[in-house]
Amino acid sequence: MKPNIILASGSPRRKDLLTQIGVEFEVCPARGEEKIGNESPEEAVKLLASQKAQEVYLSYIAEGKLPQGDTWFIGADTVVAYQNRILGKPKDEDDAFKMLHMIQGKGHQVHTGVCIIEVRDGGGVKMENFCETTQVNLYSMTEEEIWEYIRTKEPMDKAGAYGIQGFFAQYIKGISGDYNNVVGLPVGRIGKLLREYER
């Protein structure tokens, strides 16, 4: 028997990825402010993912909305890191240009933190928190090519100011690791955890 799944994210890309692997789920986006300190990129995404999952889990408890059966609350957060510096979503077009100019022609890492809070129907709660990392290498881009990409508006809601699955695909030289992790959710690892749960 599969658990109920609550996705603590409004990201359309994460919704598409879970749907792609046949997972049925509800969406309840976390609304709280994201808070990190001086953590490494890997620790920062794990912390942000756990904040999201816990916020939604606690809201379901407070409102008495827990569904029947075992339930998983899944929080996720993705960042791009270049030389251990976190690149989040750009504030504006100039910020997007700075990020893309910094990483063009080079390699960087995409880290997605995932937190799964499993609530057992008979009582008991456990949490799994992990970070999946993918290495991404880019072709060089001219300043005009960067601005051409920014004019598509595609970079503005994405960590690192690019989406691997859109117009920017032409600048991807290669990746090492999970492609879907760069899109926003390592569904291979989540699918493996679900299969293990069902055994």
C-alpha positions in Angstrom: 0.0 0.0 0.0 1.4 3.4 -1.0 1.6 6.3 1.5 -0.4 9.5 1.0 2.0 12.1 -0.4 1.9 15.8 0.3 4.3 17.9 -1.8 5.3 21.0 0.2 6.2 22.9 -3.0 4.3 24.8 -5.6 7.0 24.2 -8.3 5.4 23.1 -11.5 8.6 21.3 -12.4 8.5 19.2 -9.3 4.9 18.4 -9.8 5.6 17.3 -13.4 8.5 15.1 -12.2 6.4 13.3 -9.6 3.5 12.9 -12.1 6.0 11.5 -14.6 6.9 8.6 -12.3 3.3 7.8 -11.6 3.1 9.2 -8.1 -0.3 10.5 -6.8 0.0 13.4 -4.5 -1.5 16.6 -3.1 0.2 20.0 -3.3 0.4 22.2 -0.2 3.2 24.8 -0.8 5.2 26.0 2.2 4.8 29.7 2.7 7.4 30.5 5.4 10.5 32.6 4.9 13.6 30.6 3.9 16.3 30.9 6.5 19.9 29.8 6.2 23.2 30.9 7.8 26.7 30.1 6.6 26.0 26.5 5.8 27.7 24.7 2.8 25.4 24.5 -0.3 24.7 20.8 0.6 23.7 21.5 4.2 21.8 24.7 3.2 19.4 22.8 0.8 18.8 20.0 3.3 17.9 22.7 5.9 15.6 24.5 3.6 13.9 21.3 2.5 13.3 20.3 6.1 11.9 23.7 7.0 9.4 23.4 4.1 8.4 19.8 5.0 8.0 20.6 8.7 6.0 23.7 8.1 3.4 21.8 6.0 3.4 18.8 8.4 2.8 21.0 11.4 0.0 22.9 9.6 -1.8 19.5 8.8 -1.4 18.5 12.5 -2.7 21.9 13.8 -5.7 21.8 11.4 -6.5 18.2 12.0 -6.1 17.4 8.3 -3.9 14.3 8.4 -5.3 11.8 5.9 -6.0 8.2 6.8 -3.1 5.8 6.4 0.7 6.5 6.3 1.6 9.9 5.0 4.8 11.4 3.5 5.4 15.2 3.5 8.0 16.0 0.9 9.9 19.2 1.0 12.6 20.1 -1.5 14.9 23.0 -2.4 17.4 23.4 -5.2 20.5 25.7 -5.5 23.2 26.1 -8.0 26.7 26.4 -6.5 29.8 27.7 -8.2 33.1 27.5 -6.2 31.0 26.7 -3.1 29.0 29.9 -3.5 25.2 29.6 -3.6 23.4 31.0 -6.6 19.7 31.3 -5.9 17.0 32.8 -8.0 18.0 36.1 -9.7 16.6 39.3 -8.2 16.4 41.0 -11.6 17.8 40.8 -15.1 21.2 42.3 -14.1 21.5 39.7 -11.4 20.7 36.9 -13.9 23.4 38.3 -16.2 26.0 38.3 -13.4 25.2 34.7 -12.5 25.2 33.4 -16.1 28.4 35.3 -17.0 30.0 33.8 -13.9 29.2 30.1 -14.8 29.3 30.2 -18.6 32.1 28.0 -20.0 32.7 26.4 -16.7 31.5 23.6 -14.4 29.2 24.0 -11.4 27.1 21.9 -9.1 23.3 21.6 -8.7 22.3 20.5 -5.2 18.7 19.5 -4.4 17.9 18.9 -0.7 14.9 16.6 0.0 13.2 16.1 3.3 10.6 13.3 3.8 8.6 13.3 7.0 6.9 10.0 7.3 3.9 9.9 9.6 2.7 6.4 10.4 -1.0 5.7 10.7 -0.5 3.8 14.0 1.6 6.5 15.4 5.3 7.4 15.0 7.1 9.9 12.9 10.5 9.6 11.2 12.4 12.0 8.9 14.7 11.3 6.0 16.8 14.3 4.9 19.4 14.1 2.0 21.1 16.1 -0.7 21.5 14.9 -4.3 24.3 16.6 -6.3 24.8 16.8 -10.1 27.8 18.3 -11.8 26.9 20.5 -14.8 29.4 21.7 -17.4 28.5 24.6 -19.8 29.7 25.8 -23.2 31.0 29.4 -23.4 28.4 32.1 -24.0 28.9 35.6 -25.4 27.4 38.6 -23.6 24.8 38.9 -26.4 23.9 35.2 -26.1 23.4 35.7 -22.3 21.1 38.7 -22.9 19.2 36.8 -25.6 18.5 34.1 -23.1 17.5 36.5 -20.4 15.0 38.1 -22.8 13.2 34.8 -22.9 12.3 35.4 -19.2 13.1 31.7 -18.6 15.9 32.4 -16.1 13.9 34.6 -13.7 12.4 32.0 -11.4 15.2 29.5 -11.5 18.2 28.9 -9.2 21.4 29.9 -11.0 19.3 31.8 -13.6 18.8 28.9 -16.0 16.6 25.9 -16.7 18.3 22.8 -18.2 15.1 21.7 -19.9 14.4 24.8 -21.9 16.0 27.2 -24.3 19.2 27.0 -22.3 19.7 23.3 -23.2 21.9 24.4 -26.2 24.6 25.5 -23.7 24.8 22.3 -21.7 28.1 20.6 -22.5 27.5 17.6 -20.2 26.3 16.5 -16.8 27.4 13.9 -14.3 24.6 12.7 -12.1 20.8 12.8 -12.1 19.4 15.0 -14.8 16.0 15.3 -13.0 17.9 16.6 -10.0 18.9 19.7 -12.1 15.2 20.1 -13.1 14.3 20.3 -9.4 13.7 16.8 -7.9 15.8 13.6 -7.8 12.8 11.4 -8.6 15.0 8.4 -9.1 16.0 8.4 -5.5 12.4 9.2 -4.3 11.1 6.3 -6.4 13.6 3.9 -4.9 12.5 5.0 -1.4 8.9 4.4 -2.3 9.6 0.9 -3.7 11.5 0.1 -0.5 8.5 1.3 1.6 6.1 -0.9 -0.3 8.1 -4.1 0.1 
